């Protein structure tokens, strides 16, 4: 009989979450611009971290690749939920994490249309772990494939709807932290304060509606219309200004590190 117990932990990191990496013996700290969603499996001894990101760092569209160190690098994400799972679910999550393309997942990273949120939900669904949804008049919630929220900071409520695979387990835990301070231009990427009141007048809701149709032309049309609006231009300008400031800070930090041979602080996309 297998005495081991297995878990999966799902994480949601908000925009502005600190990331810690070590390169060439130096500690490098950066902040996540859009936030991130990832998961970690464990058999009680060996954890395995799984996430999805573009091959070209900071790219919004291009080849993607599984990440295997997110759980170690993201510092105090805003939300995490651990659930005890079966050995079969543990194996399914790990096999998907390594080779998601073998199970129908699109390996191309496509902004909010196919990103870390999609990857995590596709892995969970592959293991038979689904968000649940109840209709008016029906007390019983039913499993639902796929994602509902499309930005990392919007996912905790969806994760909360998952029914515990092993109800009553002492390994089932949930941790919520205050999201980090974000820049004004990151507001559309942050935690929704009035998500229930959003409508088709909201550009990000229109973008999400376009993704549901799998119509790239519709998505591009909505995106271009937003970027050409006054609000979109302000958002784009703020992002470009932030990128320039980050590049300058990174260059200054690297120059200082070359002189002092000390830890490097940098900001990245």
Residue frames relative to the residue before (quaternion, step in Angstrom):
aa qw qx qy qz dx dy dz
X 1.0000 0.0000 0.0000 0.0000 0.00 0.00 0.00
X 0.4461 -0.6948 0.4983 0.2646 3.59 -0.90 0.92
X 0.2363 -0.8015 0.5376 0.1130 3.57 -0.51 1.20
X 0.5412 0.6339 -0.4041 0.3768 3.57 1.21 -0.25
X 0.2114 -0.7335 0.6279 0.1520 3.52 -1.27 0.48
X 0.2474 -0.8060 0.5325 0.0745 3.54 -0.96 0.94
X 0.0683 -0.7998 0.5961 0.0171 3.55 -1.11 0.73
X 0.1326 -0.7100 0.6732 0.1587 3.50 -1.42 0.24
X 0.1307 -0.7636 0.6288 0.0675 3.54 -1.07 0.83
X 0.1699 -0.7696 0.6083 0.0938 3.57 -0.83 1.00
X 0.1630 -0.8015 0.5741 0.0375 3.55 -0.96 0.95
X 0.0604 -0.7502 0.6559 0.0585 3.54 -1.21 0.65
X 0.1019 -0.7895 0.6049 0.0201 3.56 -0.62 1.19
X 0.3763 -0.7435 0.5138 0.2043 3.57 -0.81 1.02
X 0.6422 -0.4761 0.4028 0.4458 3.59 -1.23 0.24
X 0.7530 0.3598 -0.2708 0.4798 3.57 -0.92 0.87
X 0.4564 0.6865 -0.4519 0.3408 3.60 1.26 -0.11
X 0.4562 -0.6891 0.4935 0.2709 3.56 -0.96 0.89
X 0.1443 -0.7545 0.6370 0.0642 3.53 -1.16 0.80
X 0.1150 -0.7965 0.5921 0.0428 3.56 -0.89 0.95
X 0.0364 0.7825 -0.6191 0.0564 3.54 -0.79 1.08
X 0.2584 -0.7368 0.5999 0.1745 3.53 -1.28 0.39
X 0.0390 0.7958 -0.5995 0.0762 3.57 -0.68 1.13
X 0.8420 -0.0392 -0.0239 0.5375 3.56 -0.75 1.13
X 0.7197 -0.4649 0.2451 0.4536 3.55 0.98 0.87
X 0.6338 0.5138 -0.3353 0.4710 3.59 1.27 0.08
X 0.4045 -0.6860 0.5515 0.2482 3.55 -1.14 0.71
X 0.0583 -0.7981 0.5996 -0.0100 3.55 -0.76 1.09
X 0.1030 -0.7962 0.5958 0.0192 3.55 -0.75 1.12
X 0.0491 0.7718 -0.6321 0.0487 3.54 -1.04 0.83
X 0.3689 -0.7005 0.5546 0.2562 3.56 -1.30 0.11
X 0.4516 -0.6689 0.5175 0.2843 3.55 -1.02 0.79
X 0.3763 -0.7350 0.5192 0.2205 3.58 -0.82 0.97
X 0.8086 0.2668 -0.1679 0.4968 3.67 0.63 -0.98
X 0.5116 -0.5749 0.4643 0.4384 3.60 1.20 -0.47
X 0.1947 -0.7905 0.5743 0.0859 3.57 -1.24 0.09
X 0.1455 -0.7469 0.6418 0.0948 3.55 -1.29 0.57
X 0.1312 0.7841 -0.5901 0.1407 3.58 -0.88 0.95
X 0.2265 -0.7780 0.5652 0.1547 3.58 -1.23 0.10
X 0.1917 -0.7691 0.6013 0.1005 3.54 -1.28 0.42
X 0.1954 -0.7630 0.6060 0.1112 3.56 -0.93 0.91
X 0.0104 -0.7960 0.6051 0.0031 3.57 -1.21 0.50
X 0.2587 -0.7321 0.6071 0.1688 3.52 -1.21 0.65
X 0.6693 -0.4868 0.2812 0.4858 3.54 1.28 0.39
X 0.7638 0.2977 -0.1718 0.5463 3.55 1.29 -0.27
X 0.8137 0.1539 -0.0424 0.5590 3.56 0.81 -1.05
X 0.1840 -0.7921 0.5725 0.1054 3.63 -0.46 1.15
X 0.1321 -0.7659 0.6248 0.0745 3.56 -1.20 0.62
X 0.1993 -0.7975 0.5640 0.0784 3.55 -0.59 1.19
X 0.0333 -0.8042 0.5930 -0.0217 3.57 -0.99 0.91
X 0.1550 0.7610 -0.6183 0.1209 3.54 -0.94 0.98
X 0.3150 -0.7412 0.5646 0.1807 3.57 -1.28 0.02
X 0.1034 0.7879 -0.5953 0.1191 3.57 -0.87 0.99
X 0.5933 -0.5575 0.4208 0.4002 3.60 -1.19 0.34
X 0.5745 -0.5803 0.4505 0.3610 3.57 -1.14 0.65
X 0.7221 0.3467 -0.2048 0.5626 3.55 1.00 -0.88
X 0.4134 -0.7511 0.4574 0.2361 3.56 -0.34 1.26
X 0.8052 0.2561 -0.2124 0.4909 3.56 -0.84 1.02
X 0.5337 0.6311 -0.4088 0.3869 3.59 1.24 -0.19
X 0.3280 -0.7445 0.5488 0.1923 3.57 -1.11 0.70
X 0.7855 0.1432 -0.0812 0.5966 3.56 1.24 -0.28
X 0.5201 0.6125 -0.4688 0.3667 3.56 -0.72 1.08
X 0.7469 -0.3734 0.2696 0.4796 3.59 -1.25 -0.04
X 0.2108 -0.7752 0.5847 0.1132 3.55 -1.03 0.84
X 0.1367 -0.7870 0.5979 0.0666 3.55 -1.28 0.33
X 0.5192 -0.6304 0.4673 0.3386 3.62 -1.01 0.73
X 0.2617 -0.7456 0.5971 0.1381 3.54 -1.13 0.78
X 0.1945 -0.8293 0.5189 0.0718 3.59 -0.93 0.85
X 0.7324 0.4089 -0.2479 0.4846 3.60 1.20 0.23
X 0.3094 0.7929 -0.4847 0.2017 3.58 1.26 0.25
X 0.6550 0.5396 -0.3247 0.4175 3.59 0.92 -0.87
X 0.6829 0.4585 -0.2777 0.4962 3.57 1.20 -0.50
X 0.7331 0.4741 -0.2328 0.4286 3.56 1.07 -0.70
X 0.6835 0.4500 -0.2958 0.4927 3.62 1.03 -0.66
X 0.2672 -0.8008 0.5257 0.1046 3.55 -0.67 1.18
X 0.8604 -0.1219 0.0361 0.4935 3.55 -0.76 1.17
X 0.0367 -0.8108 0.5840 -0.0160 3.62 0.42 1.17
X 0.6355 -0.5906 0.3500 0.3534 3.54 -1.14 0.64
X 0.8161 0.0809 -0.0192 0.5719 3.60 1.10 -0.58
X 0.1234 0.7612 -0.6350 0.0471 3.53 -1.14 0.70
X 0.0589 -0.7860 0.6154 0.0069 3.53 -1.05 0.82
X 0.1625 -0.7845 0.5955 0.0585 3.54 -0.83 1.09
X 0.0405 -0.7966 0.6030 -0.0130 3.56 -0.94 0.96
X 0.4052 -0.6632 0.5577 0.2914 3.56 -1.01 0.73
X 0.0683 -0.8016 0.5939 -0.0060 3.55 -0.98 0.90
X 0.5881 -0.5700 0.4319 0.3777 3.56 -1.29 0.13
X 0.6631 -0.4798 0.3855 0.4260 3.56 -1.30 0.21
X 0.6383 0.5317 -0.3270 0.4504 3.58 1.01 -0.79
X 0.6646 0.4876 -0.3047 0.4772 3.58 0.96 -0.82
X 0.6079 0.5538 -0.3327 0.4617 3.57 1.07 -0.78
X 0.6795 0.4791 -0.2880 0.4751 3.58 0.88 -0.94
X 0.6528 0.5245 -0.3181 0.4444 3.59 0.96 -0.85
X 0.6558 0.5132 -0.3101 0.4586 3.59 0.98 -0.81
X 0.6744 0.4856 -0.2945 0.4720 3.56 1.02 -0.76
X 0.6618 0.4942 -0.3240 0.4614 3.59 0.94 -0.79
X 0.6340 0.5011 -0.3353 0.4843 3.59 1.06 -0.66
X 0.6322 0.5645 -0.3353 0.4114 3.57 0.93 -0.90
X 0.6904 0.4861 -0.2776 0.4583 3.58 0.96 -0.88
X 0.8261 0.0466 0.0439 0.5599 3.56 0.79 -1.05
X 0.0810 -0.8468 0.5242 0.0413 3.62 0.47 1.15
X 0.6004 0.5846 -0.3612 0.4091 3.59 1.12 -0.62
X 0.6000 0.5719 -0.3593 0.4287 3.59 1.19 -0.45
X 0.7472 0.3597 -0.1944 0.5239 3.57 1.23 -0.33
X 0.7124 -0.5102 0.2363 0.4198 3.52 1.14 0.77
X 0.5114 0.6435 -0.4390 0.3629 3.60 1.20 0.10
X 0.4489 -0.6906 0.5048 0.2584 3.57 -0.93 0.95
X 0.3152 -0.7871 0.4968 0.1851 3.65 -0.53 1.08
X 0.5536 0.5867 -0.4077 0.4280 3.61 1.27 0.04
X 0.3343 -0.7197 0.5760 0.1961 3.55 -0.88 1.00
X 0.0304 0.8201 -0.5662 0.0772 3.59 -0.64 1.14
X 0.7173 -0.4709 0.2659 0.4393 3.57 0.16 1.36
X 0.8105 -0.2071 0.1424 0.5290 3.64 -0.75 -0.94
X 0.5609 0.6245 -0.3882 0.3804 3.59 1.24 -0.12
X 0.7948 -0.0413 0.0452 0.6038 3.59 1.09 -0.58
X 0.2651 0.7853 -0.5012 0.2486 3.54 0.03 1.31
X 0.8058 -0.2728 0.1962 0.4875 3.57 -1.23 -0.43
X 0.6017 0.5535 -0.3592 0.4500 3.60 1.12 -0.61
X 0.6574 0.5058 -0.2998 0.4712 3.58 0.93 -0.92
X 0.6403 0.5471 -0.3160 0.4368 3.55 0.95 -0.95
X 0.6913 0.4805 -0.2855 0.4578 3.58 0.83 -0.98
X 0.6819 0.4670 -0.3025 0.4748 3.59 0.90 -0.84
X 0.6200 0.5313 -0.3503 0.4590 3.60 1.02 -0.69
X 0.6395 0.5156 -0.3207 0.4716 3.59 1.04 -0.77
X 0.6587 0.5056 -0.3078 0.4644 3.57 0.91 -0.91
X 0.6667 0.5010 -0.3008 0.4626 3.57 0.93 -0.92
X 0.6061 0.5566 -0.3448 0.4516 3.58 1.07 -0.74
X 0.7165 0.4150 -0.2340 0.5096 3.57 1.13 -0.69
X 0.5566 -0.6312 0.3841 0.3797 3.59 1.26 0.14
X 0.5361 0.5835 -0.4143 0.4478 3.58 1.22 0.48
X 0.0172 0.8422 -0.5319 0.0861 3.56 -0.39 1.26
X 0.4941 -0.5595 0.5441 0.3832 3.51 -1.30 0.28
X 0.2916 -0.7650 0.5458 0.1783 3.59 -1.14 0.42
X 0.1239 -0.7859 0.6051 0.0279 3.51 -1.19 0.61
X 0.1229 -0.7934 0.5935 0.0560 3.56 -0.93 0.93
X 0.3144 -0.7458 0.5577 0.1840 3.56 -1.01 0.80
X 0.6420 -0.5203 0.3937 0.4026 3.54 -1.20 0.51
X 0.7804 0.2849 -0.2336 0.5052 3.55 -0.78 1.02
X 0.7048 0.3738 -0.2472 0.5499 3.58 1.29 -0.18
X 0.3089 -0.7730 0.5264 0.1732 3.58 -0.57 1.11
X 0.6719 0.5027 -0.2950 0.4570 3.56 1.09 -0.72
X 0.2972 -0.7412 0.5750 0.1780 3.55 -0.87 0.96
X 0.2437 -0.7819 0.5633 0.1092 3.54 -1.07 0.77
X 0.5552 -0.6167 0.4469 0.3343 3.56 -1.10 0.72
X 0.0984 -0.7898 0.6051 0.0194 3.54 -1.03 0.88
X 0.3877 -0.7111 0.5364 0.2372 3.58 -0.85 0.96
X 0.7944 0.3761 -0.2392 0.4127 3.51 -1.31 0.32
X 0.5777 -0.5940 0.4494 0.3339 3.49 -1.39 0.03
X 0.3101 -0.6942 0.6045 0.2375 3.53 -1.34 0.25
X 0.7500 0.3118 -0.1803 0.5548 3.58 0.78 -1.03
X 0.2849 -0.8001 0.5154 0.1143 3.56 -1.05 0.75
X 0.6837 0.3882 -0.2802 0.5508 3.59 1.31 -0.11
X 0.6163 -0.5919 0.3613 0.3733 3.63 -0.96 0.78
X 0.6917 0.4958 -0.2944 0.4347 3.60 0.88 -0.90
X 0.6698 0.5106 -0.2955 0.4509 3.59 1.23 -0.34
X 0.5780 0.6787 -0.3366 0.3034 3.60 1.25 -0.24
X 0.5252 0.6707 -0.4388 0.2858 3.69 0.98 -0.52
X 0.6582 0.5133 -0.3339 0.4379 3.61 0.89 -0.81
X 0.6300 0.5127 -0.3343 0.4781 3.59 1.10 -0.64
X 0.6371 0.5211 -0.3274 0.4640 3.59 0.99 -0.81
X 0.6388 0.5477 -0.3275 0.4298 3.57 1.05 -0.73
X 0.6469 0.5377 -0.3356 0.4240 3.60 1.14 -0.48
X 0.4968 0.6492 -0.4419 0.3694 3.61 1.23 -0.18
X 0.3613 -0.7096 0.5586 0.2324 3.56 -0.91 0.90
X 0.5469 -0.6241 0.4394 0.3439 3.57 -0.94 0.86
X 0.4328 -0.6986 0.5017 0.2700 3.61 -0.74 0.98
X 0.7529 0.1565 -0.1049 0.6306 3.58 1.19 -0.63
X 0.2302 -0.8164 0.5132 0.1310 3.60 0.12 1.26
X 0.8228 0.2632 -0.1928 0.4653 3.55 -1.05 0.81
X 0.4352 0.7105 -0.4629 0.3026 3.60 1.23 -0.01
X 0.4752 -0.6687 0.4932 0.2895 3.57 -1.05 0.75
X 0.5998 0.5600 -0.3566 0.4466 3.59 1.27 -0.16
X 0.5584 0.6053 -0.3898 0.4122 3.59 1.24 -0.26
X 0.1446 0.7933 -0.5734 0.1447 3.57 -0.52 1.19
X 0.1385 -0.7651 0.6230 0.0858 3.54 -1.30 0.37
X 0.0555 -0.7903 0.6102 -0.0016 3.57 -0.95 0.94
X 0.0485 -0.7847 0.6179 -0.0016 3.53 -0.91 1.00
X 0.0736 -0.7908 0.6075 0.0131 3.56 -0.94 0.95
X 0.5741 -0.5588 0.4556 0.3881 3.55 -1.20 0.43
X 0.4575 -0.6746 0.4901 0.3087 3.61 -0.88 0.83
X 0.5597 -0.6107 0.4327 0.3557 3.60 -1.12 0.58
X 0.6317 -0.5131 0.4120 0.4099 3.51 -1.29 0.33
X 0.1588 -0.8004 0.5733 0.0746 3.57 -0.88 0.88
X 0.5535 -0.5878 0.4757 0.3491 3.51 -1.27 0.45
X 0.6417 -0.5471 0.3585 0.4004 3.63 -1.09 0.58
X 0.6766 0.5036 -0.3055 0.4418 3.60 0.99 -0.80
X 0.6270 0.5333 -0.3381 0.4562 3.60 1.28 -0.23
X 0.3688 0.7823 -0.4563 0.2094 3.60 1.26 -0.15
X 0.6793 0.4861 -0.3268 0.4422 3.66 0.83 -0.81
X 0.6790 0.4859 -0.2874 0.4693 3.60 1.23 -0.43
X 0.6092 0.6335 -0.3222 0.3516 3.55 1.26 -0.36
X 0.7544 -0.3612 0.2909 0.4645 3.51 -1.37 -0.25
X 0.3947 -0.7333 0.4941 0.2497 3.62 -0.69 1.00
X 0.2943 -0.7774 0.5304 0.1664 3.56 -0.66 1.10
X 0.7942 0.1124 -0.0532 0.5948 3.58 1.11 -0.64
X 0.0144 0.8638 -0.5033 0.0172 3.54 0.91 0.98
X 0.6425 0.5481 -0.3322 0.4201 3.59 1.01 -0.78
X 0.6965 0.4795 -0.2774 0.4561 3.59 1.15 -0.51
X 0.4674 0.6781 -0.4536 0.3404 3.58 1.24 -0.08
X 0.0970 -0.7985 0.5934 0.0282 3.55 -1.07 0.70
X 0.7226 -0.4105 0.3162 0.4575 3.53 -1.29 -0.20
X 0.5391 0.5932 -0.4140 0.4313 3.60 1.29 -0.02
X 0.6109 0.5341 -0.3465 0.4705 3.57 1.25 -0.33
X 0.4670 -0.7152 0.4314 0.2902 3.64 -0.65 1.04
X 0.6662 0.4962 -0.3239 0.4528 3.59 0.98 -0.69
X 0.6013 0.5205 -0.3601 0.4877 3.59 1.17 -0.46
X 0.6342 0.5151 -0.3297 0.4731 3.60 1.06 -0.70
X 0.6222 0.5252 -0.3382 0.4719 3.56 1.06 -0.72
X 0.6576 0.5026 -0.3151 0.4644 3.57 0.94 -0.84
X 0.6328 0.5264 -0.3353 0.4582 3.58 0.98 -0.81
X 0.6437 0.5185 -0.3253 0.4594 3.58 1.04 -0.75
X 0.6349 0.5299 -0.3437 0.4449 3.60 1.02 -0.70
X 0.6222 0.5713 -0.3438 0.4102 3.58 1.05 -0.74
X 0.6871 0.4727 -0.2810 0.4747 3.59 1.17 -0.51
X 0.3356 -0.7514 0.4883 0.2904 3.58 1.32 -0.24
X 0.4605 0.6652 -0.4437 0.3854 3.53 1.17 0.68
X 0.2912 -0.7934 0.5114 0.1553 3.57 -0.17 1.29
X 0.6335 0.5370 -0.3416 0.4400 3.60 1.01 -0.75
X 0.6464 0.5085 -0.3186 0.4713 3.58 1.01 -0.81
X 0.6362 0.5272 -0.3223 0.4619 3.56 1.00 -0.84
X 0.6767 0.4924 -0.2964 0.4602 3.57 0.85 -0.97
X 0.6311 0.5426 -0.3317 0.4441 3.59 1.02 -0.79
X 0.6695 0.4814 -0.2932 0.4838 3.58 0.92 -0.92
X 0.6605 0.5229 -0.3060 0.4434 3.57 0.94 -0.92
X 0.6704 0.4916 -0.2981 0.4691 3.57 0.93 -0.89
X 0.6327 0.5319 -0.3320 0.4545 3.58 1.00 -0.79
X 0.6559 0.5064 -0.3115 0.4650 3.57 1.00 -0.81
X 0.6876 0.4933 -0.2894 0.4474 3.58 0.87 -0.94
X 0.6778 0.4774 -0.2904 0.4777 3.57 1.17 -0.51
X 0.5592 0.5945 -0.3921 0.4244 3.58 1.28 -0.21
X 0.6662 -0.4944 0.3659 0.4217 3.58 -1.26 0.28
X 0.6513 0.5077 -0.3099 0.4712 3.57 0.97 -0.86
X 0.6740 0.5015 -0.2963 0.4543 3.58 0.92 -0.90
X 0.6399 0.5218 -0.3252 0.4610 3.58 1.01 -0.79
X 0.6444 0.5117 -0.3190 0.4704 3.58 1.03 -0.80
X 0.6456 0.5188 -0.3124 0.4654 3.57 1.01 -0.85
X 0.6678 0.5016 -0.2954 0.4638 3.57 0.94 -0.94
X 0.6574 0.5113 -0.3117 0.4574 3.58 0.95 -0.89
X 0.6380 0.5268 -0.3256 0.4577 3.57 1.00 -0.82
X 0.6569 0.5112 -0.3062 0.4619 3.56 0.98 -0.86
X 0.6583 0.5050 -0.3073 0.4660 3.58 0.99 -0.85
X 0.6324 0.5192 -0.3283 0.4720 3.58 1.03 -0.78
X 0.6544 0.5135 -0.3112 0.4597 3.57 0.97 -0.88
X 0.6389 0.5274 -0.3242 0.4567 3.59 1.00 -0.81
X 0.6504 0.5068 -0.3192 0.4672 3.58 0.99 -0.82
X 0.6503 0.5098 -0.3144 0.4672 3.57 0.99 -0.83
X 0.6481 0.5161 -0.3146 0.4632 3.56 1.02 -0.81
X 0.6478 0.5164 -0.3181 0.4610 3.57 0.97 -0.86
X 0.6538 0.5062 -0.3093 0.4696 3.58 0.98 -0.84
X 0.6578 0.5037 -0.3107 0.4659 3.58 0.96 -0.89
X 0.6439 0.5231 -0.3203 0.4573 3.58 1.02 -0.81
X 0.6589 0.5077 -0.3110 0.4598 3.57 0.94 -0.88
X 0.6588 0.5046 -0.3071 0.4658 3.57 0.95 -0.86
X 0.6563 0.5136 -0.3102 0.4575 3.57 1.00 -0.85
X 0.6548 0.5117 -0.3135 0.4595 3.57 0.98 -0.83
X 0.6454 0.5132 -0.3194 0.4669 3.58 1.02 -0.80
X 0.6553 0.5011 -0.3069 0.4746 3.55 1.02 -0.83
X 0.6485 0.5293 -0.3194 0.4442 3.57 1.01 -0.82
X 0.6266 0.5432 -0.3390 0.4443 3.56 1.05 -0.73
X 0.6762 0.4723 -0.2863 0.4876 3.53 1.16 -0.65
X 0.7849 0.3505 -0.1629 0.4842 3.55 0.85 -1.00
X 0.2485 -0.7824 0.5226 0.2302 3.57 1.24 -0.50
X 0.4653 0.6734 -0.4423 0.3666 3.55 0.99 0.87
X 0.7550 -0.3536 0.2691 0.4822 3.62 -1.29 -0.18
X 0.3101 -0.7481 0.5640 0.1615 3.55 -1.11 0.76
X 0.1521 -0.7527 0.6336 0.0941 3.59 -1.00 0.85
X 0.1519 0.7947 -0.5792 0.0999 3.58 -0.75 0.92
X 0.3414 -0.7114 0.5780 0.2080 3.52 -1.26 0.48
X 0.0339 -0.8127 0.5816 -0.0068 3.59 -0.88 0.89
X 0.5484 -0.5630 0.4956 0.3696 3.50 -1.35 0.24
